[in-house]
Amino acid sequence: MFRNDYSEICAPEVLEKLKNCLGEQNIGYGLDVHSAAAAEKILDAFGLSDSGAEVFFLAGGTQANAVTLSFLMRPYEAVICCGTGHINVHETGAVEGSGHKVLTSPGKDGKLLPEEIERIYRLHTDEHMVKPKMVYISDSTETGTVYKKAELEAIKKTCEKLGLLLFIDGARLGVALTSPENDMTPADFAANCDVFYVGGTKNGAMYGEAIVVKDPSLSKEFRYHIKNRGAMLAKGFAVGIQFEALFTDGLYFKLAENSNATAAFIREGLEKLGVETGGGAKTNQIFISVPAPLGLKLEKEFGLELWTDNGDTRVERIVTSFAAKIGDCETLINYIGNNL
């Protein structure tokens, strides 16, 4: 199945780490030794050791987005994002349900542009309108593209100029930072935002996301808000243990590399067949345009998700995971080749 990158339970190394901790008793609510160790490993990986940055573990991506954004904005403040942004399209109005308007812009290739941020900011002139306070982007984006270092720096510079906070959704951060299109180190990435989260659910964890708040003045009393929103896990150590495993010996990035490598294999195979594969996206998401009858078959046989229904043709999304195998990729390529 190539429907998404969270269909498998977890990476074997993560499960092994959990099994090794079965006999333990841990303090709850993320105050345990494993969560502390995982936080230290994450901060080290992103060049934030001894920076004062804090890490908070939550269960899922929508939860991480909604809880973080609602905490960092006053009731009358709003967030700017690309029209394809996850908070705008795929989170059932979770952010807006918390009372904060999402201000959207078309973007380009799934990426928000600095000039669009400033244009939206300048449109909101007084207290009769919401006040832009934050900018939301995701890396990789909803269309599988990644931000270059210069692009991210330009967005951060614009945010600083306008007094906006930059929050990066890292649900697929692993594949972004290991993409052949990426030109940033993890430290480069972390240096160019205010808050971000490291996605575990879509990269080998059973579940869990790690929110990193760089400025401790921004995270003051964040735990109160997490609890208030029902997002504080009693067994928080279960997430800490998983991230402790993911950030040991570079496992997090190794798993993401497999997602990207298997997607590249599929992309190359399909392009040889003359199948459109979504242009410049070089992560683990592939968007293919195929005749409608074939699209329907692929949805049934491989679980592909329909992205766009164009009548005679359908754009289907292929997603590879940390556990994807070349043999399965070959099966998909051959099936498409035999049914074109």
ZADO-1210 file (C-alpha; in nm, 4 decimals, padded with zeros to 6 digits):
<atoms>
<atom x="00.0000" y="00.0000" z="00.0000" code="MET" pos="1"/>
<atom x="00.1321" y="00.3419" z="-00.1015" code="PHE" pos="2"/>
<atom x="-00.1425" y="00.5561" z="00.0499" code="ARG" pos="3"/>
<atom x="00.0621" y="00.7355" z="00.3134" code="ASN" pos="4"/>
<atom x="00.3769" y="00.7191" z="00.5296" code="ASP" pos="5"/>
<atom x="00.2127" y="00.6092" z="00.8537" code="TYR" pos="6"/>
<atom x="00.0454" y="00.2802" z="00.7580" code="SER" pos="7"/>
<atom x="00.3010" y="00.0663" z="00.9454" code="GLU" pos="8"/>
<atom x="00.3044" y="00.0521" z="01.3264" code="ILE" pos="9"/>
<atom x="00.6614" y="00.1782" z="01.3713" code="CYS" pos="10"/>
<atom x="01.0260" y="00.1163" z="01.2890" code="ALA" pos="11"/>
<atom x="01.1702" y="-00.2036" z="01.4424" code="PRO" pos="12"/>
<atom x="01.4251" y="-00.0019" z="01.6403" code="GLU" pos="13"/>
<atom x="01.1465" y="00.2018" z="01.7991" code="VAL" pos="14"/>
<atom x="00.9511" y="-00.1087" z="01.8934" code="LEU" pos="15"/>
<atom x="01.2652" y="-00.2664" z="02.0382" code="GLU" pos="16"/>
<atom x="01.3275" y="00.0412" z="02.2523" code="LYS" pos="17"/>
<atom x="00.9686" y="00.0291" z="02.3809" code="LEU" pos="18"/>
<atom x="01.0009" y="-00.3424" z="02.4578" code="LYS" pos="19"/>
<atom x="01.3213" y="-00.2792" z="02.6522" code="ASN" pos="20"/>
<atom x="01.1318" y="-00.0340" z="02.8721" code="CYS" pos="21"/>
<atom x="00.8358" y="-00.2614" z="02.9474" code="LEU" pos="22"/>
<atom x="00.9397" y="-00.3328" z="03.3048" code="GLY" pos="23"/>
<atom x="00.9973" y="00.0295" z="03.3960" code="GLU" pos="24"/>
<atom x="00.7847" y="00.2709" z="03.5913" code="GLN" pos="25"/>
<atom x="00.8075" y="00.6307" z="03.4726" code="ASN" pos="26"/>
<atom x="00.6764" y="00.9669" z="03.5862" code="ILE" pos="27"/>
<atom x="00.3893" y="01.0784" z="03.3625" code="GLY" pos="28"/>
<atom x="00.3015" y="01.3847" z="03.1570" code="TYR" pos="29"/>
<atom x="00.6376" y="01.4148" z="02.9811" code="GLY" pos="30"/>
<atom x="00.8398" y="01.4683" z="03.2998" code="LEU" pos="31"/>
<atom x="01.0271" y="01.1375" z="03.2718" code="ASP" pos="32"/>
<atom x="01.3924" y="01.0618" z="03.2044" code="VAL" pos="33"/>
<atom x="01.3268" y="00.9317" z="02.8515" code="HIS" pos="34"/>
<atom x="01.1520" y="01.2498" z="02.7423" code="SER" pos="35"/>
<atom x="01.4364" y="01.4539" z="02.8892" code="ALA" pos="36"/>
<atom x="01.6946" y="01.2426" z="02.7068" code="ALA" pos="37"/>
<atom x="01.5001" y="01.2606" z="02.3810" code="ALA" pos="38"/>
<atom x="01.4693" y="01.6386" z="02.4095" code="ALA" pos="39"/>
<atom x="01.8437" y="01.6668" z="02.4625" code="GLU" pos="40"/>
<atom x="01.9127" y="01.4515" z="02.1549" code="LYS" pos="41"/>
<atom x="01.6726" y="01.6543" z="01.9397" code="ILE" pos="42"/>
<atom x="01.8194" y="01.9870" z="02.0467" code="LEU" pos="43"/>
<atom x="02.1678" y="01.8545" z="01.9764" code="ASP" pos="44"/>
<atom x="02.0653" y="01.7344" z="01.6290" code="ALA" pos="45"/>
<atom x="01.9314" y="02.0795" z="01.5427" code="PHE" pos="46"/>
<atom x="02.2216" y="02.2752" z="01.6863" code="GLY" pos="47"/>
<atom x="02.0186" y="02.4076" z="01.9788" code="LEU" pos="48"/>
<atom x="02.1995" y="02.2575" z="02.2773" code="SER" pos="49"/>
<atom x="02.2432" y="02.5090" z="02.5602" code="ASP" pos="50"/>
<atom x="02.0251" y="02.7579" z="02.3690" code="SER" pos="51"/>
<atom x="01.7394" y="02.7602" z="02.6178" code="GLY" pos="52"/>
<atom x="01.5066" y="02.5993" z="02.3624" code="ALA" pos="53"/>
<atom x="01.2435" y="02.3620" z="02.4998" code="GLU" pos="54"/>
<atom x="01.0860" y="02.0471" z="02.3565" code="VAL" pos="55"/>
<atom x="00.7264" y="01.9370" z="02.4125" code="PHE" pos="56"/>
<atom x="00.5924" y="01.5985" z="02.3023" code="PHE" pos="57"/>
<atom x="00.2385" y="01.5681" z="02.1653" code="LEU" pos="58"/>
<atom x="00.0525" y="01.2850" z="01.9957" code="ALA" pos="59"/>
<atom x="-00.0181" y="01.4065" z="01.6409" code="GLY" pos="60"/>
<atom x="00.0319" y="01.6743" z="01.3789" code="GLY" pos="61"/>
<atom x="-00.3079" y="01.8439" z="01.3838" code="THR" pos="62"/>
<atom x="-00.2860" y="01.8567" z="01.7608" code="GLN" pos="63"/>
<atom x="00.0635" y="02.0081" z="01.7453" code="ALA" pos="64"/>
<atom x="-00.0470" y="02.2742" z="01.4975" code="ASN" pos="65"/>
<atom x="-00.3685" y="02.3719" z="01.6715" code="ALA" pos="66"/>
<atom x="-00.2250" y="02.3736" z="02.0235" code="VAL" pos="67"/>
<atom x="00.0870" y="02.5688" z="01.9297" code="THR" pos="68"/>
<atom x="-00.0826" y="02.8302" z="01.7152" code="LEU" pos="69"/>
<atom x="-00.3668" y="02.8906" z="01.9594" code="SER" pos="70"/>
<atom x="-00.1154" y="02.9367" z="02.2409" code="PHE" pos="71"/>
<atom x="00.1029" y="03.1879" z="02.0593" code="LEU" pos="72"/>
<atom x="-00.1794" y="03.4138" z="01.9360" code="MET" pos="73"/>
<atom x="-00.4213" y="03.6428" z="02.1155" code="ARG" pos="74"/>
<atom x="-00.7915" y="03.5962" z="02.0309" code="PRO" pos="75"/>
<atom x="-00.7900" y="03.8675" z="01.7629" code="TYR" pos="76"/>
<atom x="-00.4707" y="03.7508" z="01.5921" code="GLU" pos="77"/>
<atom x="-00.4385" y="03.5442" z="01.2748" code="ALA" pos="78"/>
<atom x="-00.1933" y="03.3179" z="01.0947" code="VAL" pos="79"/>
<atom x="-00.0772" y="03.3495" z="00.7331" code="ILE" pos="80"/>
<atom x="-00.0261" y="03.0345" z="00.5286" code="CYS" pos="81"/>
<atom x="-00.0222" y="02.8963" z="00.1763" code="CYS" pos="82"/>
<atom x="-00.3611" y="02.7961" z="00.0381" code="GLY" pos="83"/>
<atom x="-00.2486" y="02.4333" z="00.0269" code="THR" pos="84"/>
<atom x="-00.1290" y="02.4469" z="00.3887" code="GLY" pos="85"/>
<atom x="-00.2314" y="02.1605" z="00.6131" code="HIS" pos="86"/>
<atom x="-00.3997" y="02.3906" z="00.8662" code="ILE" pos="87"/>
<atom x="-00.6132" y="02.5321" z="00.5850" code="ASN" pos="88"/>
<atom x="-00.7102" y="02.2151" z="00.3995" code="VAL" pos="89"/>
<atom x="-00.6679" y="01.8990" z="00.6040" code="HIS" pos="90"/>
<atom x="-00.7367" y="01.9828" z="00.9674" code="GLU" pos="91"/>
<atom x="-01.1133" y="02.0342" z="00.9692" code="THR" pos="92"/>
<atom x="-01.0814" y="02.3969" z="01.0762" code="GLY" pos="93"/>
<atom x="-00.8946" y="02.3051" z="01.3963" code="ALA" pos="94"/>
<atom x="-00.7056" y="02.6348" z="01.4101" code="VAL" pos="95"/>
<atom x="-01.0090" y="02.8408" z="01.3132" code="GLU" pos="96"/>
<atom x="-01.2122" y="02.6413" z="01.5639" code="GLY" pos="97"/>
<atom x="-00.9828" y="02.7834" z="01.8304" code="SER" pos="98"/>
<atom x="-01.0884" y="03.1329" z="01.7237" code="GLY" pos="99"/>
<atom x="-00.8019" y="03.2278" z="01.4927" code="HIS" pos="100"/>
<atom x="-00.8504" y="03.3171" z="01.1290" code="LYS" pos="101"/>
<atom x="-00.6258" y="03.1527" z="00.8684" code="VAL" pos="102"/>
<atom x="-00.5222" y="03.4048" z="00.6015" code="LEU" pos="103"/>
<atom x="-00.4232" y="03.2283" z="00.2810" code="THR" pos="104"/>
<atom x="-00.2201" y="03.3075" z="-00.0277" code="SER" pos="105"/>
<atom x="-00.1764" y="03.0991" z="-00.3457" code="PRO" pos="106"/>
<atom x="00.1960" y="03.0456" z="-00.3038" code="GLY" pos="107"/>
<atom x="00.4118" y="02.8713" z="-00.5630" code="LYS" pos="108"/>
<atom x="00.4795" y="02.4983" z="-00.5779" code="ASP" pos="109"/>
<atom x="00.3206" y="02.4635" z="-00.2354" code="GLY" pos="110"/>
<atom x="00.5538" y="02.7244" z="-00.0856" code="LYS" pos="111"/>
<atom x="00.4645" y="03.0593" z="00.0688" code="LEU" pos="112"/>
<atom x="00.6426" y="03.3640" z="-00.0740" code="LEU" pos="113"/>
<atom x="00.7845" y="03.6558" z="00.1298" code="PRO" pos="114"/>
<atom x="00.6066" y="03.9162" z="-00.0823" code="GLU" pos="115"/>
<atom x="00.2750" y="03.7420" z="-00.0200" code="GLU" pos="116"/>
<atom x="00.3321" y="03.7549" z="00.3545" code="ILE" pos="117"/>
<atom x="00.3948" y="04.1282" z="00.3404" code="GLU" pos="118"/>
<atom x="00.0986" y="04.1903" z="00.1093" code="ARG" pos="119"/>
<atom x="-00.1416" y="04.0142" z="00.3467" code="ILE" pos="120"/>
<atom x="00.0098" y="04.1897" z="00.6459" code="TYR" pos="121"/>
<atom x="-00.0329" y="04.5335" z="00.4828" code="ARG" pos="122"/>
<atom x="-00.3993" y="04.4615" z="00.4007" code="LEU" pos="123"/>
<atom x="-00.4864" y="04.4376" z="00.7697" code="HIS" pos="124"/>
<atom x="-00.4723" y="04.7960" z="00.8796" code="THR" pos="125"/>
<atom x="-00.6734" y="04.8458" z="01.1980" code="ASP" pos="126"/>
<atom x="-00.8761" y="04.6940" z="01.4811" code="GLU" pos="127"/>
<atom x="-01.1734" y="04.6211" z="01.2527" code="HIS" pos="128"/>
<atom x="-00.9715" y="04.3369" z="01.1022" code="MET" pos="129"/>
<atom x="-00.7799" y="04.0459" z="01.2486" code="VAL" pos="130"/>
<atom x="-00.4167" y="04.1197" z="01.3182" code="LYS" pos="131"/>
<atom x="-00.1597" y="03.8922" z="01.1495" code="PRO" pos="132"/>
<atom x="00.0725" y="03.7515" z="01.4128" code="LYS" pos="133"/>
<atom x="00.2166" y="03.4281" z="01.2776" code="MET" pos="134"/>
<atom x="00.3305" y="03.2669" z="00.9564" code="VAL" pos="135"/>
<atom x="00.2803" y="02.8936" z="00.9037" code="TYR" pos="136"/>
<atom x="00.4715" y="02.6874" z="00.6498" code="ILE" pos="137"/>
<atom x="00.5464" y="02.3168" z="00.6228" code="SER" pos="138"/>
<atom x="00.8678" y="02.1454" z="00.5141" code="ASP" pos="139"/>
<atom x="00.8247" y="01.9349" z="00.3171" code="SER" pos="140"/>
<atom x="00.5117" y="02.0985" z="00.1787" code="THR" pos="141"/>
<atom x="00.1758" y="01.9417" z="00.1045" code="GLU" pos="142"/>
<atom x="00.2872" y="01.8982" z="-00.2561" code="THR" pos="143"/>
<atom x="00.6162" y="01.7330" z="-00.1634" code="GLY" pos="144"/>
<atom x="00.8420" y="02.0298" z="-00.2350" code="THR" pos="145"/>
<atom x="01.1113" y="02.1581" z="00.0004" code="VAL" pos="146"/>
<atom x="01.2291" y="02.5031" z="00.0994" code="TYR" pos="147"/>
<atom x="01.5785" y="02.6064" z="-00.0012" code="LYS" pos="148"/>
<atom x="01.7929" y="02.7807" z="00.2563" code="LYS" pos="149"/>
<atom x="01.7670" y="03.1160" z="00.0759" code="ALA" pos="150"/>
<atom x="01.3872" y="03.0848" z="00.0580" code="GLU" pos="151"/>
<atom x="01.3560" y="03.0121" z="00.4282" code="LEU" pos="152"/>
<atom x="01.5961" y="03.2924" z="00.5178" code="GLU" pos="153"/>
<atom x="01.3911" y="03.5357" z="00.3081" code="ALA" pos="154"/>
<atom x="01.0695" y="03.4338" z="00.4840" code="ILE" pos="155"/>
<atom x="01.2313" y="03.4658" z="00.8270" code="LYS" pos="156"/>
<atom x="01.3702" y="03.8087" z="00.7376" code="LYS" pos="157"/>
<atom x="01.0252" y="03.9228" z="00.6283" code="THR" pos="158"/>
<atom x="00.8719" y="03.7910" z="00.9497" code="CYS" pos="159"/>
<atom x="01.1291" y="03.9758" z="01.1593" code="GLU" pos="160"/>
<atom x="01.0689" y="04.2947" z="00.9634" code="LYS" pos="161"/>
<atom x="00.6932" y="04.2741" z="01.0269" code="LEU" pos="162"/>
<atom x="00.7091" y="04.1432" z="01.3835" code="GLY" pos="163"/>
<atom x="00.5618" y="03.8037" z="01.2938" code="LEU" pos="164"/>
<atom x="00.6484" y="03.4648" z="01.4420" code="LEU" pos="165"/>
<atom x="00.7439" y="03.1851" z="01.2009" code="LEU" pos="166"/>
<atom x="00.6106" y="02.8378" z="01.2804" code="PHE" pos="167"/>
<atom x="00.7145" y="02.5385" z="01.0687" code="ILE" pos="168"/>
<atom x="00.5075" y="02.2220" z="01.0492" code="ASP" pos="169"/>
<atom x="00.7631" y="01.9407" z="01.0373" code="GLY" pos="170"/>
<atom x="00.5294" y="01.6457" z="00.9984" code="ALA" pos="171"/>
<atom x="00.7561" y="01.5380" z="00.7095" code="ARG" pos="172"/>
<atom x="01.0680" y="01.7206" z="00.8219" code="LEU" pos="173"/>
<atom x="01.2789" y="01.4069" z="00.7879" code="GLY" pos="174"/>
<atom x="01.2191" y="01.3705" z="00.4149" code="VAL" pos="175"/>
<atom x="01.2657" y="01.7449" z="00.3647" code="ALA" pos="176"/>
<atom x="01.6094" y="01.7493" z="00.5262" code="LEU" pos="177"/>
<atom x="01.7243" y="01.4329" z="00.3450" code="THR" pos="178"/>
<atom x="01.5848" y="01.5310" z="00.0048" code="SER" pos="179"/>
<atom x="01.8369" y="01.5762" z="-00.2793" code="PRO" pos="180"/>
<atom x="01.6780" y="01.9181" z="-00.3250" code="GLU" pos="181"/>
<atom x="01.7618" y="02.0282" z="00.0291" code="ASN" pos="182"/>
<atom x="02.0627" y="02.2546" z="00.0883" code="ASP" pos="183"/>
<atom x="02.0211" y="02.3062" z="00.4637" code="MET" pos="184"/>
<atom x="02.1675" y="02.1347" z="00.7663" code="THR" pos="185"/>
<atom x="01.9265" y="02.0743" z="01.0558" code="PRO" pos="186"/>
<atom x="02.0974" y="02.3647" z="01.2337" code="ALA" pos="187"/>
<atom x="02.0400" y="02.5933" z="00.9320" code="ASP" pos="188"/>
<atom x="01.6752" y="02.4971" z="00.9374" code="PHE" pos="189"/>
<atom x="01.6324" y="02.5603" z="01.3094" code="ALA" pos="190"/>
<atom x="01.8102" y="02.8958" z="01.2872" code="ALA" pos="191"/>
<atom x="01.5467" y="03.0299" z="01.0490" code="ASN" pos="192"/>
<atom x="01.2251" y="02.9888" z="01.2471" code="CYS" pos="193"/>
<atom x="01.0837" y="03.0588" z="01.5922" code="ASP" pos="194"/>
<atom x="00.8966" y="02.7354" z="01.6541" code="VAL" pos="195"/>
<atom x="00.8926" y="02.4050" z="01.4670" code="PHE" pos="196"/>
<atom x="00.8031" y="02.0465" z="01.5265" code="TYR" pos="197"/>
<atom x="00.9755" y="01.7246" z="01.4373" code="VAL" pos="198"/>
<atom x="00.7302" y="01.4748" z="01.2976" code="GLY" pos="199"/>
<atom x="00.7484" y="01.1221" z="01.4306" code="GLY" pos="200"/>
<atom x="00.4146" y="00.9810" z="01.3154" code="THR" pos="201"/>
<atom x="00.5148" y="00.9990" z="00.9481" code="LYS" pos="202"/>
<atom x="00.8726" y="00.8883" z="01.0029" code="ASN" pos="203"/>
<atom x="00.8940" y="00.5676" z="01.1999" code="GLY" pos="204"/>
<atom x="00.7244" y="00.6432" z="01.5310" code="ALA" pos="205"/>
<atom x="00.4096" y="00.4692" z="01.6464" code="MET" pos="206"/>
<atom x="00.2772" y="00.8208" z="01.7043" code="TYR" pos="207"/>
<atom x="00.4125" y="01.1482" z="01.8330" code="GLY" pos="208"/>
<atom x="00.5498" y="01.4898" z="01.7398" code="GLU" pos="209"/>
<atom x="00.8189" y="01.6947" z="01.9131" code="ALA" pos="210"/>
<atom x="00.7488" y="02.0691" z="01.9294" code="ILE" pos="211"/>
<atom x="01.0616" y="02.2827" z="01.9630" code="VAL" pos="212"/>
<atom x="01.0193" y="02.6370" z="02.0976" code="VAL" pos="213"/>
<atom x="01.3466" y="02.8244" z="02.0635" code="LYS" pos="214"/>
<atom x="01.2764" y="03.1258" z="02.2855" code="ASP" pos="215"/>
<atom x="01.1824" y="03.0211" z="02.6405" code="PRO" pos="216"/>
<atom x="00.9840" y="03.3421" z="02.6823" code="SER" pos="217"/>
<atom x="00.7451" y="03.2091" z="02.4170" code="LEU" pos="218"/>
<atom x="00.6944" y="02.8755" z="02.5913" code="SER" pos="219"/>
<atom x="00.6195" y="03.0134" z="02.9369" code="LYS" pos="220"/>
<atom x="00.3166" y="02.8256" z="03.0742" code="GLU" pos="221"/>
<atom x="00.2829" y="02.6275" z="02.7490" code="PHE" pos="222"/>
<atom x="00.2276" y="02.3118" z="02.9525" code="ARG" pos="223"/>
<atom x="-00.0827" y="02.4714" z="03.1061" code="TYR" pos="224"/>
<atom x="-00.2205" y="02.5288" z="02.7568" code="HIS" pos="225"/>
<atom x="-00.1323" y="02.1766" z="02.6427" code="ILE" pos="226"/>
<atom x="-00.3233" y="02.0338" z="02.9385" code="LYS" pos="227"/>
<atom x="-00.6131" y="02.2745" z="02.8879" code="ASN" pos="228"/>
<atom x="-00.6504" y="02.1553" z="02.5281" code="ARG" pos="229"/>
<atom x="-00.6536" y="01.7896" z="02.6259" code="GLY" pos="230"/>
<atom x="-00.3193" y="01.7268" z="02.4585" code="ALA" pos="231"/>
<atom x="-00.1074" y="01.6241" z="02.7580" code="MET" pos="232"/>
<atom x="-00.0540" y="01.2490" z="02.7623" code="LEU" pos="233"/>
<atom x="-00.0462" y="01.0767" z="03.1002" code="ALA" pos="234"/>
<atom x="00.1881" y="00.8205" z="02.9465" code="LYS" pos="235"/>
<atom x="00.4000" y="01.0913" z="02.7865" code="GLY" pos="236"/>
<atom x="00.7052" y="00.8735" z="02.8393" code="PHE" pos="237"/>
<atom x="00.5795" y="00.6470" z="02.5597" code="ALA" pos="238"/>
<atom x="00.6450" y="00.9300" z="02.3121" code="VAL" pos="239"/>
<atom x="00.9736" y="01.0213" z="02.4786" code="GLY" pos="240"/>
<atom x="01.0993" y="00.6639" z="02.4464" code="ILE" pos="241"/>
<atom x="01.0178" y="00.6619" z="02.0761" code="GLN" pos="242"/>
<atom x="01.2001" y="00.9873" z="02.0054" code="PHE" pos="243"/>
<atom x="01.4912" y="00.8697" z="02.2156" code="GLU" pos="244"/>
<atom x="01.5211" y="00.5785" z="01.9724" code="ALA" pos="245"/>
<atom x="01.4661" y="00.7917" z="01.6622" code="LEU" pos="246"/>
<atom x="01.7447" y="01.0317" z="01.7549" code="PHE" pos="247"/>
<atom x="01.9998" y="00.7645" z="01.8442" code="THR" pos="248"/>
<atom x="02.2674" y="00.6969" z="01.5799" code="ASP" pos="249"/>
<atom x="02.0893" y="00.9097" z="01.3202" code="GLY" pos="250"/>
<atom x="01.7951" y="00.6717" z="01.2868" code="LEU" pos="251"/>
<atom x="01.5450" y="00.9515" z="01.2213" code="TYR" pos="252"/>
<atom x="01.7289" y="01.0640" z="00.9102" code="PHE" pos="253"/>
<atom x="01.8122" y="00.7110" z="00.7935" code="LYS" pos="254"/>
<atom x="01.4430" y="00.6228" z="00.7926" code="LEU" pos="255"/>
<atom x="01.3625" y="00.9370" z="00.5956" code="ALA" pos="256"/>
<atom x="01.6359" y="00.8557" z="00.3454" code="GLU" pos="257"/>
<atom x="01.4614" y="00.5261" z="00.2698" code="ASN" pos="258"/>
<atom x="01.1339" y="00.7096" z="00.2096" code="SER" pos="259"/>
<atom x="01.3050" y="00.9407" z="-00.0381" code="ASN" pos="260"/>
<atom x="01.5123" y="00.6700" z="-00.2056" code="ALA" pos="261"/>
<atom x="01.2159" y="00.4423" z="-00.2724" code="THR" pos="262"/>
<atom x="01.0135" y="00.7362" z="-00.4027" code="ALA" pos="263"/>
<atom x="01.3003" y="00.8259" z="-00.6375" code="ALA" pos="264"/>
<atom x="01.3019" y="00.4660" z="-00.7619" code="PHE" pos="265"/>
<atom x="00.9295" y="00.4820" z="-00.8377" code="ILE" pos="266"/>
<atom x="00.9604" y="00.8260" z="-00.9957" code="ARG" pos="267"/>
<atom x="01.2369" y="00.7109" z="-01.2297" code="GLU" pos="268"/>
<atom x="01.0504" y="00.3951" z="-01.3261" code="GLY" pos="269"/>
<atom x="00.7284" y="00.5791" z="-01.4037" code="LEU" pos="270"/>
<atom x="00.9020" y="00.8505" z="-01.6025" code="GLU" pos="271"/>
<atom x="01.0486" y="00.5797" z="-01.8253" code="LYS" pos="272"/>
<atom x="00.6901" y="00.4735" z="-01.8923" code="LEU" pos="273"/>
<atom x="00.5975" y="00.8295" z="-01.9853" code="GLY" pos="274"/>
<atom x="00.3883" y="00.8893" z="-01.6732" code="VAL" pos="275"/>
<atom x="00.3799" y="01.2460" z="-01.5366" code="GLU" pos="276"/>
<atom x="00.5218" y="01.2460" z="-01.1838" code="THR" pos="277"/>
<atom x="00.4494" y="01.5878" z="-01.0405" code="GLY" pos="278"/>
<atom x="00.7403" y="01.7969" z="-01.1618" code="GLY" pos="279"/>
<atom x="00.9885" y="01.9236" z="-00.9060" code="GLY" pos="280"/>
<atom x="00.8743" y="01.7341" z="-00.5952" code="ALA" pos="281"/>
<atom x="01.1724" y="01.5307" z="-00.4744" code="LYS" pos="282"/>
<atom x="01.0544" y="01.3867" z="-00.1460" code="THR" pos="283"/>
<atom x="00.8372" y="01.0860" z="-00.0677" code="ASN" pos="284"/>
<atom x="00.5198" y="01.2155" z="-00.2308" code="GLN" pos="285"/>
<atom x="00.4603" y="01.1559" z="-00.6014" code="ILE" pos="286"/>
<atom x="00.1602" y="01.2877" z="-00.7914" code="PHE" pos="287"/>
<atom x="00.0817" y="01.1000" z="-01.1113" code="ILE" pos="288"/>
<atom x="-00.1707" y="01.1818" z="-01.3827" code="SER" pos="289"/>
<atom x="-00.3246" y="00.8670" z="-01.5297" code="VAL" pos="290"/>
<atom x="-00.6397" y="00.7683" z="-01.7228" code="PRO" pos="291"/>
<atom x="-00.9398" y="00.7534" z="-01.4899" code="ALA" pos="292"/>
<atom x="-00.9927" y="00.3736" z="-01.5178" code="PRO" pos="293"/>
<atom x="-00.6301" y="00.3124" z="-01.4185" code="LEU" pos="294"/>
<atom x="-00.6579" y="00.5610" z="-01.1342" code="GLY" pos="295"/>
<atom x="-00.9545" y="00.3714" z="-00.9921" code="LEU" pos="296"/>
<atom x="-00.7619" y="00.0438" z="-01.0142" code="LYS" pos="297"/>
<atom x="-00.4624" y="00.1950" z="-00.8357" code="LEU" pos="298"/>
<atom x="-00.6841" y="00.3205" z="-00.5559" code="GLU" pos="299"/>
<atom x="-00.8208" y="-00.0304" z="-00.5099" code="LYS" pos="300"/>
<atom x="-00.5004" y="-00.2312" z="-00.5547" code="GLU" pos="301"/>
<atom x="-00.2451" y="-00.0027" z="-00.3866" code="PHE" pos="302"/>
<atom x="-00.4558" y="00.2301" z="-00.1736" code="GLY" pos="303"/>
<atom x="-00.3517" y="00.5410" z="-00.3659" code="LEU" pos="304"/>
<atom x="-00.5317" y="00.8589" z="-00.2654" code="GLU" pos="305"/>
<atom x="-00.7200" y="01.0562" z="-00.5275" code="LEU" pos="306"/>
<atom x="-00.5780" y="01.4083" z="-00.5354" code="TRP" pos="307"/>
<atom x="-00.7659" y="01.5623" z="-00.8292" code="THR" pos="308"/>
<atom x="-01.0502" y="01.4232" z="-01.0400" code="ASP" pos="309"/>
<atom x="-01.0238" y="01.5685" z="-01.3907" code="ASN" pos="310"/>
<atom x="-01.2889" y="01.3492" z="-01.5458" code="GLY" pos="311"/>
<atom x="-01.0995" y="01.1482" z="-01.8071" code="ASP" pos="312"/>
<atom x="-00.7839" y="01.1583" z="-01.5982" code="THR" pos="313"/>
<atom x="-00.7129" y="01.1415" z="-01.2279" code="ARG" pos="314"/>
<atom x="-00.4179" y="01.2712" z="-01.0292" code="VAL" pos="315"/>
<atom x="-00.3280" y="01.0048" z="-00.7754" code="GLU" pos="316"/>
<atom x="-00.0855" y="01.0463" z="-00.4862" code="ARG" pos="317"/>
<atom x="00.1831" y="00.7860" z="-00.4180" code="ILE" pos="318"/>
<atom x="00.3552" y="00.8059" z="-00.0785" code="VAL" pos="319"/>
<atom x="00.6504" y="00.5939" z="00.0302" code="THR" pos="320"/>
<atom x="00.7405" y="00.5289" z="00.3925" code="SER" pos="321"/>
<atom x="01.0385" y="00.4413" z="00.6105" code="PHE" pos="322"/>
<atom x="00.9474" y="00.0750" z="00.5549" code="ALA" pos="323"/>
<atom x="00.8996" y="00.0834" z="00.1760" code="ALA" pos="324"/>
<atom x="01.0820" y="-00.1913" z="-00.0125" code="LYS" pos="325"/>
<atom x="01.2212" y="-00.1809" z="-00.3653" code="ILE" pos="326"/>
<atom x="01.0398" y="-00.5034" z="-00.4535" code="GLY" pos="327"/>
<atom x="00.7045" y="-00.3463" z="-00.3697" code="ASP" pos="328"/>
<atom x="00.8000" y="-00.0391" z="-00.5708" code="CYS" pos="329"/>
<atom x="00.8757" y="-00.2603" z="-00.8700" code="GLU" pos="330"/>
<atom x="00.5346" y="-00.4256" z="-00.8307" code="THR" pos="331"/>
<atom x="00.3650" y="-00.0854" z="-00.8477" code="LEU" pos="332"/>
<atom x="00.5680" y="00.0285" z="-01.1496" code="ILE" pos="333"/>
<atom x="00.5011" y="-00.2958" z="-01.3388" code="ASN" pos="334"/>
<atom x="00.1288" y="-00.2800" z="-01.2601" code="TYR" pos="335"/>
<atom x="00.1046" y="00.0712" z="-01.3985" code="ILE" pos="336"/>
<atom x="00.3116" y="-00.0244" z="-01.7055" code="GLY" pos="337"/>
<atom x="00.0894" y="-00.3253" z="-01.7770" code="ASN" pos="338"/>
<atom x="-00.2318" y="-00.1229" z="-01.7437" code="ASN" pos="339"/>
<atom x="-00.1512" y="00.1923" z="-01.9355" code="LEU" pos="340"/>
</atoms>
